[in-house]
Amino acid sequence: MKKIVSSLSAIIFCANVFAQIYIAKTCEISFFSKTAVEDIAAVNKSTKPMLNTATGDIQMKIAMTGFVFEKPLMQEHFNENYVESEKFPVATFKGKINEKVDYTKDGDYKVTVTGKLNLHGVEKDRTIDGLVSVKGAVISTSSSFKIKFADHNVVIPRLYSGIIPEDTDVKLDATLEPFKKNQ
C-alpha cells in the first residue's frame, strides 16, 4: 500500500511541476528603427520563451540569424556587421515577473520583468514593462521596450552615424501553453 501511495504522490508531483511550465506556441520578436533614408525593421518568429508560473521565471534564447528583413542586404549587414551572428549567434534573456499573477483566473495583468539581457556578448540588467493575459490554459505576453546599441557594444559605423539611430524599438508578443513532455 505504501508503494502505491508513494507512486501516486510522485505522479501527482510530476504533473504539477509540468503544469507550471509554459512554452511558447507562437512568439514574434520585432524591432524597428526610423531613419531619414529608410526604416529598419525585422521579425523573428523562431524563439520559444518559457515561463514557470510557480516562480514567475522567464527565459528565452533568440537566434540572431532568425531575424528576417524585407531586404536581404539589410539582413546580411545586420548579421555580419552589427550583431556579428557568427561570433554571437544568440541573445538570451533570463528574468522574473515582479508582480503576483493569478494564472488560475482569466484576466489581464500589467507586470514588470527584471532580469538580464545578454546581446552581442554583453549582459545588462533590465526591467521591462509588459502585459500577461490569461485565458483558460493559454497565457499571452506582450512587451515593448528600447535597446541602446552602445549598451551591448553594437557599433554603428561612422559613415552611418546620424543616419542610424542609437537605439531601436523592440516588441515581443507570445502565446504560451502548458508544457507537454513530448514537445
C-alpha positions in Angstrom: 0.0 0.0 0.0 2.9 2.4 0.9 4.4 1.8 -2.6 1.1 2.7 -4.3 0.7 5.9 -2.3 4.4 6.9 -2.9 4.0 6.2 -6.7 0.7 8.1 -6.8 2.3 11.1 -4.9 5.3 11.1 -7.4 2.9 11.1 -10.4 0.9 14.0 -8.9 4.1 15.9 -8.1 5.4 15.5 -11.6 2.1 16.5 -13.2 2.1 19.7 -11.0 5.7 20.5 -12.0 5.0 20.1 -15.7 1.7 22.1 -15.4 3.6 25.0 -14.0 5.9 25.2 -17.1 4.6 27.0 -20.2 6.3 27.2 -23.5 5.5 29.5 -26.5 3.3 28.1 -29.1 3.9 31.3 -31.1 6.3 34.1 -30.5 7.1 37.2 -32.5 10.0 39.5 -31.6 10.4 42.5 -33.9 12.5 45.6 -33.9 12.1 48.9 -35.7 14.2 52.0 -36.2 13.1 55.0 -38.2 15.8 56.7 -40.3 15.9 59.5 -42.7 17.0 57.2 -45.5 14.8 54.1 -44.9 13.3 52.4 -42.0 15.0 49.3 -40.5 12.7 46.5 -39.4 13.0 42.8 -38.8 10.9 40.0 -37.3 12.0 36.8 -35.6 9.3 34.0 -35.2 11.7 31.2 -34.1 12.0 32.0 -30.4 10.3 29.8 -27.8 10.1 31.6 -24.4 9.5 29.5 -21.3 7.6 30.6 -18.2 7.4 28.9 -14.8 4.1 30.1 -13.3 5.0 28.8 -9.9 8.1 31.1 -9.6 7.5 33.7 -12.3 10.8 32.9 -14.0 11.0 33.6 -17.7 13.8 32.7 -20.1 14.4 32.7 -23.8 17.1 32.2 -26.3 16.9 34.3 -29.5 18.8 33.1 -32.6 20.1 36.3 -34.2 20.0 34.8 -37.7 16.3 34.3 -37.1 15.6 37.9 -37.7 14.1 38.4 -41.2 14.3 41.7 -43.0 12.4 42.9 -46.1 15.6 43.4 -47.9 18.2 40.6 -47.9 21.1 43.1 -48.0 19.9 44.6 -44.7 19.7 41.1 -43.2 23.3 40.4 -44.3 24.6 43.7 -42.9 22.7 43.1 -39.6 24.3 39.6 -39.2 27.8 40.4 -40.5 28.5 43.9 -39.4 26.3 44.8 -36.4 25.4 41.8 -34.2 28.1 39.6 -35.7 26.0 36.5 -35.6 28.9 34.1 -36.3 30.6 35.3 -33.1 27.4 35.9 -31.1 24.8 33.5 -32.5 22.2 34.0 -29.7 20.9 36.6 -27.4 19.4 35.5 -24.1 17.0 36.8 -21.5 16.5 35.4 -18.0 14.2 37.2 -15.7 11.4 37.1 -13.2 7.9 38.7 -13.1 7.9 41.0 -10.1 4.1 41.1 -9.6 1.8 38.3 -8.5 -0.3 36.9 -11.3 -3.2 34.6 -10.7 -2.7 32.1 -13.6 -5.9 30.3 -12.5 -8.1 33.4 -13.2 -8.7 34.8 -16.6 -7.7 38.4 -17.0 -5.0 41.0 -18.0 -2.1 41.7 -15.6 0.3 44.6 -16.0 3.7 43.4 -14.9 7.4 44.3 -14.9 10.0 41.7 -15.5 13.5 42.2 -14.0 16.4 40.2 -15.5 19.5 40.0 -17.6 19.6 40.6 -21.3 22.7 39.2 -23.0 23.1 40.6 -26.5 26.3 40.7 -28.6 28.2 39.1 -25.7 27.3 41.9 -23.2 24.9 41.2 -20.3 22.9 44.1 -18.9 20.3 44.3 -16.1 16.9 45.2 -17.5 13.4 45.9 -16.1 10.8 45.7 -18.8 7.1 46.6 -18.6 4.7 44.0 -20.0 1.3 42.5 -20.1 0.3 39.0 -19.2 -3.1 37.8 -20.3 -4.6 34.6 -19.0 -7.5 32.9 -20.9 -8.1 29.3 -19.8 -4.9 27.3 -20.3 -3.4 29.9 -22.6 -1.1 32.7 -21.4 -0.3 35.6 -23.7 2.5 38.0 -23.1 3.4 41.3 -24.8 6.0 44.0 -24.2 7.6 47.0 -25.9 10.9 48.5 -24.9 14.1 50.1 -26.3 17.6 48.7 -26.7 20.5 51.1 -26.9 23.1 49.7 -29.3 26.0 51.1 -27.3 24.8 49.2 -24.1 25.7 46.0 -25.9 28.8 47.1 -27.8 27.0 47.1 -31.1 28.9 49.6 -33.2 27.3 51.8 -35.8 29.9 52.7 -38.4 30.8 56.4 -38.6 29.5 56.5 -42.1 26.0 55.9 -40.8 26.4 58.0 -37.6 23.4 60.3 -37.5 21.5 58.2 -40.0 21.0 55.1 -37.9 19.6 55.9 -34.5 21.4 55.0 -31.3 18.6 52.6 -30.2 15.8 50.5 -31.6 12.2 49.8 -30.5 11.7 46.1 -29.7 8.3 44.4 -29.4 7.5 40.9 -28.2 4.3 39.0 -28.4 4.0 35.4 -27.4 1.3 32.8 -26.8 2.2 30.1 -24.3 0.7 26.8 -23.5 1.4 24.2 -20.7 4.5 22.2 -21.5 3.8 18.6 -22.5 6.6 16.2 -22.1 6.5 15.2 -25.9 7.2 18.9 -27.0 
